[in-house]
Amino acid sequence: MSKLNRWLLCGGLFFLLLVANFPTFPFLENRTMHAMPPGLSPFNVDAPIPPCGRWKDNMPSTRDAAVYQRYIAARKLWRSKIEWQLTLQEAQSIFADVSFAAERGDWGAKALLAYFYLNGLGPMPSNHVVGQEASKAVAIAQQAAAAGQPWGYFDLGVAHQHGYGGAYFDSDIAWAYYLTAARLGSPDAQMALAEAYSDAGRSDGEAAMWQCAFLQGHGAAAYRLAMRARVQKQYREALATFQTGVKYGSKHCADALHLLFAEGYWNSSKPDIQVLTALGIAVDPERSARYEVISEALKVNPDLKLGGLDEFLPLPPAKLPAWRGIADVITPEQDGPPTY
């Protein structure tokens, strides 16, 4: 073999060794990692506003009653106290029952289990049960998305927006997940899109997404719509929407009405006070106190649904009937908490 051929052979072998031992070409790996997942479409704030989806339409038509009740009982125990007040036995029971229901396929239980893995359960050394394990939360969200669950798509959007649990940071992919989740009816995703439309100056998209979430009983959407009506001095609409928001479990709406009846007005200008007075709004310590009681209850348990509100705490000019407290206005939630 000539010297030239030996040099060419050695050069070829060196190149092959270099390629074989070189880490996967970064730009190719990056393109693969950040490719849009199948079935997702990029979100464009200038595109037509997506239609209102309903999360309940994507839930299974039936649920195992015994499994569901075990999940709901565990959730009610979890919501019965501020989490640091739970005993170790209570926290262990909650985690065991939610895990049991999740293993048997209840999507509500799976969503709550993912929440526990993402945030932990038992914040005190005396009641600590599980720490933050974001990869497990993301794995559950992936299962949920594969099954068409809106909350699963939303959770994956959050994971990609912040880059945790093995979901790499990618804003475009995050918003594509939010878009799909909103179309499928996730109120949280609809609120996320509303914020994006607001940032882009599209008030039509913002209002449409608020309305989508509001129609599904989303308290945060009620608060946004009520505040918009209040700023626009549409006080009758604002009052009605705040009241509806309280029924949906919005602490912010309860706080707004607590302050209104504590002071008798929202804006101190004479014309505004006159309009509110014409609607029967005045300083009312009893009404204010009842909304404050509700606000404190919602601080502990935001799952509460207050379907009896208009009976025991109607808006003026209706008179206040006697009440025994928060228990009078709570109604049982038949379909599980919002979004799952």
Disulfide bonds with the S-S distance in Angstrom:
Cys52-Cys212 1.77
